[in-house]
Amino acid sequence: ALTAQDAAVGGHKAIDKCWQGAEALHYLLNAQRMLYEGRIEAAMQTALHLVYYDDILEPRNIYSLIAVTAYYAKYFATCSKAFVKLTNLKVAAPVLKTFDELALAIFLRNAPDDPEEKNLEDVKIDLNGRKMLCMASGEYIFNDSRYLQCKTCHNYVLEKEMAEEFNNCPLCHS
């Protein structure tokens, strides 16, 4: 009976869809918090994850945050790509001019190159084809990582984060 009911509502996909808005806002706030705390690389990883939520969040906010975090992390190719996305958005001419001036100031001093990429081939991929990210820390979850999945919202948290900081899921608090 329970499996029939689960199939009737579309299984986990229908339930997961309900959490997308909360996930998007959580990742946005987490990326900003990490940036201000000086955890630049985690902030950038989390900001990059926001592209999966461009139907929920304002693309201008997503790509602005990616550009800022990539700049501070010295991932100038990633920063450049974010500026390209920003300049392709439909924005007012003065805003576009500001983007262009800022990009020019950055890339006159810095070549659009990223540091040597860490081995991301070992990052776990979820059922939606996305790289798995810890809901608490913003760190990638690798194949050899110990992690937990929330039974309510189906998001992931590294075990070390749960042991150090949380008693409940950082998103849904169950």
N, C-alpha and C positions, 0 to 999 in steps of 0.2 A: 504494500500500500504506500509506504514511504517512497519507494523508488518510482512508483507510478506518479506520485505527486511531484517528485523532483523532476521527472521527465516532462510533466505538464507545464511547469514553469520555466523549462529550458535549462535545467541543471544549474551548475555553478555560474554559467555565463550571465544569466539574468540577474542573479544575486550580485555577481562581481560588477555589473554595469551600475548598480545602485551606488557603489562605493567610489565611482570614478571622480565625482566632484570633490568628495572629501579627500581622496588621494591627491588630486591636483593641487588643492589648496595647501594640504599638509607638506607636499614636496616643495611648493613655492616658498612657504614660510620657513621650512627647514633649510633650504638653500640660502635664503637671506640671513638666517641666524648663523649658519656656519661661516658665511662670508664675514660677518661682523665679529665672530669669534676667532677669525684667522685660520680656519680650517678650509683653506682655499681649494685644494684638490677635491675634497668631499663636496664642497659647495658647487664646484664645476660639474662633477658627476651627477649630482642631483639636478642641477639646472639643465643639463643635457637630457635628462630623463623627462623633463617637462614637455618636450616636443610631442610626446604621446598624448598630451592633453590639450593640443592646440584648438580642439573643438570646444573646450570648456574655458580655458584661460585666454586672455588677450595675447595674440602672437607678439605684439610689440613688447609686452612685459616679459614674455619668455625669452625672446632673442636679445633684449637689452640685458637681462640677467646673465644669459650665456656669454655675451660679449664682455661684460664686466668681470665675471669669474674667470673666463679664459684669459683675459688681459692680465689679471693679477697672478694667475697660475703660469703665465708666460707661454701659453698655448696660442700663439699668434695666428696660426692657420685656422684654428677653431674660432678665434675672435673675428678673423676676416670673414669667414663664412656667415657668422652671426650678423655682421654688418651688411653683407650682401642681402640677407633675408630682410633686415630692417629697411634697407633702401628700396626693396621691392614691394614693401607694404604700401597701401594707400594711406599716406599721411600728408599733413599740411606742408606746404613748401618751406616755411621756416624750420619745421622739425626736420625735414629731409636735409636742409642745408646744414643744420647742426650735426646730424649723423655724418654727412660728408666731411665736414671740417674736423670732427673728432677722429674719423677714420684716417684722414690725411695726416693729422698730427701723430697718430700712433704708428702708422706704417711708413712714415718717413724715417723714423728712428728704429723700427723693428721689422725685420723680414717676416713675411707671413709663413713661418715655420713652427711646427710643434716640436717639443722635445721628443726624444725617442719614446715611442709608445710602449707602455707596459704590455705584457702578454695578456691580452683580453680574450684570447681563445678559450681560456679556462673559466670564463664567467658563465655561470649557469643561465640558461634561457628558460623563461616561463612558458606556459601554454599559449600565450599570445605572441610568442616570438620576441619578447623584450628581454633585455639583459636584466637579471634579477638584482634589485637594489634593496639594501636594508632600510626599512621604514624609519629606523631610529637614527642611524649614523650616516646614511647616504653612501656607504661603502658598497662596492660591488660584492656579490656573493659568488664565490668561486666554487668549482666542483668539489674541492676538498674542504670547504667551509662547513662548520656546524651551524645550522640555522633552524628556526621554528617557523611554522606557518600558522597563522591565526585561523581558527575554525569558523569565526564569524565573518571577517572581511577578506580572508584568504591572502593577506599580505605577509611579507617575510621579514624576519628580524634575526640578526646574528645572535647566537646563544650568548656570546660574551656581553652584548648590549643588554640583554634581558637580565643577566646575572649582575651587571654593574649598576644599571640605572632604572630598570622597569620591573614592575610586578605584573603589569597588564600590557596588552597590545597598545603600541604608541598611537595607533590610528583610532580604533574603535573602543579602546579601553575595556574590552571584555576579558 
